[in-house]
Amino acid sequence: METKTQISKISHRRNDALLGEKKEKKSRGIKKILVADDDPAIIDVLTLMLEEAGYQVYASANGHTVTDVNKIHPDLILLDILMSGISGHEICKELRNQPSTKHIPVIMISASKDSKEIALNACANDFIAKPFEMDSLLRKVAKFTKSKS
């Protein structure tokens, strides 16, 4: 039985966050990252790494919800290329065609050997191959979430 998946905040400390806490974090300048992958293990690993590094993480295992990011306004999207239902390539192209999302940096991730070319063709900002090195991923995330001075 398929359930409708919503973009949700993932936290290893607790399952939900209070609206007031989100506003407080936003006012402190914490960058928001949307992780989109249909593998729950990848979502968990990325969430733990990114939260430990100080980012606020949202996750989606359903590619169809990624293009509706206007509720969370992420500073960066980490997007798996090979998602079930709709490909990351299609999602990235759709994000680039929407005025409200075309400015959001997208880093595509995948284990497929042809994925870097697919990511570039979809107008992704960068690509990370699975398995990835934690330090390399965090450097790329930092590069695209730097505040513009």
C-alpha positions as CSV (number, residue, x, y, z in Angstrom):
1,M,0.0,0.0,0.0
2,E,1.5,3.3,-1.1
3,T,1.3,6.3,1.3
4,K,1.6,9.9,0.3
5,T,5.0,11.1,1.4
6,Q,5.5,14.6,2.5
7,I,8.8,16.5,2.7
8,S,9.6,16.1,6.3
9,K,12.2,17.2,8.8
10,I,14.4,14.3,9.8
11,S,16.1,14.4,13.2
12,H,17.9,11.7,15.0
13,R,17.1,13.5,18.3
14,R,13.3,13.6,17.8
15,N,10.7,13.2,15.1
16,D,9.1,16.6,14.9
17,A,10.1,20.2,15.4
18,L,8.1,23.0,16.8
19,L,7.4,25.9,14.4
20,G,8.9,28.3,16.9
21,E,12.1,26.3,16.8
22,K,12.3,26.5,13.0
23,K,11.8,30.3,13.1
24,E,14.6,30.6,15.8
25,K,17.0,28.5,13.7
26,K,16.2,30.5,10.6
27,S,16.9,33.7,12.4
28,R,20.3,32.4,13.5
29,G,21.2,31.8,9.9
30,I,21.2,28.0,9.8
31,K,21.2,26.8,6.2
32,K,18.5,24.4,5.1
33,I,19.2,21.4,3.0
34,L,16.7,19.1,1.3
35,V,17.9,15.6,0.8
36,A,16.0,13.6,-1.8
37,D,16.7,9.9,-2.1
38,D,14.5,6.9,-2.3
39,D,16.9,4.9,-0.1
40,P,16.1,5.5,3.6
41,A,19.7,4.5,4.6
42,I,21.2,7.2,2.5
43,I,18.7,9.7,3.9
44,D,19.7,8.7,7.4
45,V,23.4,8.9,6.8
46,L,23.2,12.3,5.0
47,T,20.9,13.6,7.7
48,L,23.2,12.6,10.5
49,M,26.3,14.0,8.7
50,L,24.7,17.3,7.8
51,E,23.0,17.9,11.2
52,E,26.3,17.2,12.9
53,A,27.8,19.9,10.7
54,G,25.2,22.4,11.7
55,Y,22.6,22.3,8.9
56,Q,18.9,22.0,9.2
57,V,17.9,18.9,7.1
58,Y,14.6,18.1,5.4
59,A,14.2,14.8,3.5
60,S,12.0,13.3,0.8
61,A,11.9,9.7,-0.4
62,N,9.3,10.7,-3.0
63,G,10.6,12.5,-6.1
64,H,7.2,14.0,-6.8
65,T,7.4,16.1,-3.7
66,V,10.8,17.6,-4.4
67,T,9.6,20.2,-6.9
68,D,7.2,21.6,-4.3
69,V,9.9,23.1,-2.1
70,N,8.3,26.5,-1.6
71,K,7.2,25.6,1.9
72,I,10.7,25.1,3.2
73,H,12.9,27.3,0.9
74,P,16.0,25.2,1.0
75,D,19.4,26.7,0.5
76,L,20.6,23.5,-1.3
77,I,19.1,20.3,-2.6
78,L,21.0,17.0,-2.6
79,L,19.2,15.0,-5.2
80,D,19.6,11.3,-6.1
81,I,19.6,10.8,-9.9
82,L,18.0,7.3,-9.8
83,M,14.8,7.8,-7.8
84,S,11.7,5.7,-8.2
85,G,8.7,7.2,-9.8
86,I,10.5,10.2,-11.4
87,S,14.1,10.5,-12.1
88,G,16.4,13.1,-10.5
89,H,17.2,14.3,-14.0
90,E,13.6,15.2,-14.6
91,I,13.2,16.8,-11.1
92,C,16.3,19.0,-11.6
93,K,15.1,20.2,-15.0
94,E,11.7,21.0,-13.5
95,L,13.3,22.9,-10.7
96,R,15.4,24.9,-13.2
97,N,12.2,25.8,-15.1
98,Q,10.3,27.2,-12.1
99,P,11.1,30.9,-11.3
100,S,10.8,30.2,-7.6
101,T,13.3,27.3,-7.6
102,K,15.7,28.0,-10.5
103,H,18.2,29.7,-8.2
104,I,18.5,26.9,-5.6
105,P,21.8,25.0,-6.0
106,V,21.4,21.3,-6.8
107,I,24.0,18.7,-6.2
108,M,23.1,15.4,-7.7
109,I,24.3,12.1,-6.2
110,S,24.4,8.6,-7.7
111,A,26.3,5.3,-8.0
112,S,25.8,5.1,-11.8
113,K,28.9,5.6,-13.8
114,D,27.1,7.8,-16.4
115,S,25.6,10.0,-13.7
116,K,28.0,13.0,-13.9
117,E,27.0,13.6,-17.5
118,I,23.4,13.2,-16.7
119,A,23.7,15.7,-13.8
120,L,25.4,18.3,-16.0
121,N,22.7,17.8,-18.7
122,A,20.0,18.5,-16.1
123,C,21.8,21.7,-15.2
124,A,22.8,20.5,-11.7
125,N,25.4,22.7,-10.0
126,D,27.6,19.7,-9.1
127,F,27.7,15.9,-8.8
128,I,28.8,13.5,-6.0
129,A,29.4,9.8,-6.7
130,K,28.3,7.1,-4.3
131,P,29.9,5.9,-2.2
132,F,31.0,9.4,-1.2
133,E,33.7,10.6,1.2
134,M,32.1,12.6,4.1
135,D,34.7,15.4,4.0
136,S,34.3,15.8,0.2
137,L,30.5,16.0,0.5
138,L,30.7,18.5,3.3
139,R,33.1,20.7,1.3
140,K,30.7,20.8,-1.6
141,V,27.7,21.5,0.6
142,A,29.6,24.4,2.3
143,K,30.6,25.8,-1.2
144,F,27.0,26.1,-2.3
145,T,25.6,27.3,1.0
146,K,28.0,30.1,1.7
147,S,26.3,33.4,2.4
148,K,26.7,35.9,-0.4
149,S,28.4,39.0,0.9
